[in-house]
């Protein structure tokens, strides 16, 4: 267990100590903050009269909006984890220690996931403080915390698994380009217009949870469309979890086979 913890903490520290990590995240977060501030100031007079349900829905939707672009940066920034170890010949060194491949894979995954969740958590906290300063009730704080856990964490857990595993098979830059295209294709394109995974149980951007658990529409319903149910939201989370487990197990099996064949 201490070896696993060592991989997690090392991976986490290596990420959050990179200045480029925070600078890039800050630049990408700026448009969100401006848009949220403008929308809050436009509706400042009515904030005090929002019902509890309206406060929750408004807060949850603000958190959901963070899943548009920030996950692309998150997936790109952690995609070099295993390729970096190989380039620096760290992998060979690790093979000479008692560290098991499963511990290595899980440690890389958990450490990377926590590192990309950290700045998003701080951003959500900042948005909550700005909302309160602008007149939103204190109930917006637990609403945003719950939304962070229900909307952000599953999306980033899904992203982290693929961003750790797929660059082992594909060149890093190719994966980063393909992942960027996938995120918008698989989450935000209209399935009526384009062949896409958007709107299926493989959609990780949180729209199922947004509608099924919180009753918030991501956009106006089109003819023939309906709001996702809570049952569909649960199925969506289970499917995403199954994908994460399957990807990590596949990565572990592939690395074990590489060590055995070396």
C-alpha positions, 0 to 999 in steps of 0.5 A: 500500500505504501508503494501505491501511495508513493506513486500517487503522491509523486504523480500529484506533486509533479503535476501541481508544481508545474507553473505551465499547468496553472497558467494554462488553466487560469487562461482557460478559466478566465472566459468562464469567470467573465461570463458567469460574472456578467450573467450574475450582475445582469440578474442581481436584482432577482437573486434574493428572490430565488427559491431553494430549487432555483438556487440549486439549479442555477448553481448546478448549471454553472458547474456543468458549464465548466465541462465544455472546454476545461476537460480538453486541457485536462486530458491533454495535460496528463496524456504524457504520464507513461510516455514521459516515464519511458522517455526518461527510462524511469519504467526500467528502473521501476521494473527493478523494484518490488512495485507491481504493475497494477500499483503503477497503473493505479497510482498513475491514474489516481495521482493524475486524476487528483491533479486535474481535479484540484484546479477545477475544485478551486475554480468552483470554490471561487465561483461559489464565493463570487455568487455569494458576494453577488447576492446568491444565498449560502445554499449555493455552496453545497449545491456547487459542491454536490455538482462538482462531485456528481458532474465534474468527478465522473467526467474527469475520471473517464478522461483520466483513464483514457488519457493514461492508457491510450498514449501507450499505444498511440503517439502522444501528439496524435492522441491529444489531437484525436482526444480534442476532436472526440470531446466535442464530437462525442458530447456536444454535436447534435445526434440528429445531424451527425453520427455521434456518441452524444446523447448516449450512455457513453456521454461523459459531459454530465448532461444525464446527471444534470437532467436526471438528478437535478432537473436542469435542461442543458438546452431547450428540448427539440421536437421528439426529445425528452429530459433524461431520467434519474434511472438513465443518469445512474446507468450513465454513471455505471457505464462510465465507471465500467469503461474506466475499470475496463481501460485500466485493466486493459492497460495493466494487462498490456504492460504486464505482457510487455514486461514478460516479453522483454 
